[in-house]
Amino acid sequence: MGAAYHILGRTVQPHTLAIATIAATVGGAVYSMTGSKPEKTQETSVDSSQKTTQSEPDIDIEKLVDQFIRDEKQ
C-alpha cells in the first residue's frame, strides 16, 4: 500500500482524492454554465460598438515599426 492522506481523521487514497478533485472541478464548471443569461437588446450592442470605434484611433503599425527602427539605430 502506498502513501495516503489523513483528512479530517480519515485515510484517503491519492487516486480517490484525484477523482474527487476532477469531479468537483467539472461539476463547478457545468454549474456555472447552466445559469440563465440576461438578454441583450440589439440597440445596446450597436451603441457599445460605435463608442469603441469612435474613442479609439486607428493604429498605424507601419509607422510604429519605422519609428522603432529609427530609435534603435540611434
C-alpha positions in Angstrom: 0.0 0.0 0.0 1.3 3.4 -0.9 1.1 6.8 0.7 -2.2 8.0 1.9 -3.5 11.4 3.2 -5.2 11.9 6.5 -8.1 14.3 6.0 -10.4 15.0 9.0 -9.3 11.9 10.7 -9.9 9.6 7.7 -7.4 7.9 5.5 -7.8 9.0 1.8 -6.0 7.3 -1.0 -4.4 9.6 -3.6 -6.4 8.2 -6.5 -9.7 8.9 -4.6 -8.6 12.4 -3.9 -7.7 13.0 -7.6 -11.0 11.7 -8.8 -12.9 13.9 -6.3 -10.9 16.9 -7.4 -11.6 16.3 -11.1 -15.3 15.7 -10.3 -15.6 18.9 -8.3 -13.9 21.0 -11.0 -16.1 19.6 -13.8 -19.2 20.0 -11.6 -18.4 23.6 -10.8 -17.8 24.4 -14.5 -21.1 22.7 -15.5 -23.0 24.5 -12.8 -21.6 27.9 -13.8 -22.5 27.4 -17.4 -26.1 26.3 -16.7 -27.3 29.7 -15.4 -29.6 31.9 -17.4 -28.1 34.7 -19.4 -29.5 38.2 -19.4 -30.9 39.1 -22.8 -29.1 41.9 -24.6 -31.0 44.2 -26.9 -29.8 44.9 -30.4 -29.6 48.7 -29.6 -27.2 48.1 -26.7 -24.7 46.1 -28.7 -24.7 48.7 -31.5 -24.1 51.6 -29.1 -21.2 49.9 -27.5 -19.5 49.1 -30.8 -19.9 52.6 -32.0 -18.4 54.0 -28.8 -15.3 51.9 -29.1 -14.6 52.7 -32.7 -15.1 56.5 -32.1 -13.0 56.7 -29.0 -10.0 54.6 -30.2 -8.0 55.9 -33.0 -6.6 53.6 -35.7 -3.1 52.3 -35.0 -0.7 52.6 -37.9 1.6 49.6 -37.5 4.0 50.6 -40.3 4.5 54.0 -38.7 5.2 52.4 -35.3 7.7 49.9 -36.7 9.5 52.6 -38.7 9.8 54.7 -35.6 11.0 51.8 -33.6 13.7 51.0 -36.1 14.8 54.7 -36.3 15.1 54.8 -32.5 17.1 51.6 -32.4 19.6 52.9 -34.9 20.3 56.0 -32.8 
